[in-house]
Amino acid sequence: MAITAQDVNKLRQMTGAGMMDCKKALTEAGGDFDKAIELLRKKGQKVSASRADRETSEGVVFAKTNESGTEGALVAFTCETDFVAKNEEFVELGNQIAELAFAQKPADAEALNSMSLGDLTVGERIIELTGKIGEKLEVQAFELLSGEAVVPYIHSNSKLGVLVALKNVNGTDVTEAGKDVAMQIAAMNPVAVDKDGVDSSIVEKEVEIGKDQARQEGKPEELVEKIALGKLNKFFKENTLLSQAFVKDNSQSISQYLDGITKGLTVSEFKRVTIG
């Protein structure tokens, strides 16, 4: 059957695909719109597969929280170029995926990709948009967090996001303090909230590094262990959140800053997601 310009335009409006792609799909489908849409999706799958080895080092981190400020989600939706990261459809889909992740709280990225988003799954939506945009797109990471007060922060480049959960709030409005701490996490990238949260493998590695340094400096063997533990304590001070010097006021630690807001206020957990 003859494919009219009106048919092509209708399919283009339905799918957002290019005019020539729509004409080819309609021709191949014999004018059947449902079959043509399926063909366009298959084209998207082919595009996705052909770009599977590409790096997605651009994109947007989305943050979602509930009205009470006790739960939050971060989703990193990535692409190949900064140009696509600013694409309206890309941002819209990223927002929809983040809303879904926040609402449904999937166990992992695979579970998120298999969830329904309208009449398609998240994975199918991504493939569909890949076919239209022509770049590899993926949910690179997502994190969920809950607590007495959860405060989000998205860095100005939209490629780095933080959620921080505060406890012992004692009825205080901690939004500003939470943002300050989230910005600290974004800038300083601590490995844990405090030394008790540092993975044992990291502790062991730092102790061994400290010992090696002490020996290279010619320190007596009986002092090597003590010197290594001293270096470990310095590591904790510089790399765990509550012990770090507050970037806005180096005269106090994050722990001291929070305690000054309201007695006992502290951080229970944080999540940090970055692209690139």
Secondary structure, 3 states (H helix, E strand, C coil): CCCCHHHHHHHHHHHCCCHHHHHHHHHHCCCCHHHHHHHHHHHHHHHHHHCCCCCCCEEEEEEEECCCCCEEEEEEEEECCHHHHCCHHHHHHHHHHHHHHHHHCCCCHHHHHCCEECCEEHHHHHHHHHHHHCCCCEEEEEEEEECCEEEEEECCCCCEEEEEEEECCCCCCCHHHHHHHHHHHHHHCCCECCHHHCCHHHHHHHHHHHHHHHHHCCCCHHHHHHHHHHHHHHHHHHHEHHHCEECCEEEEEHHHHHHHHCCCCEEEEEEEEECC
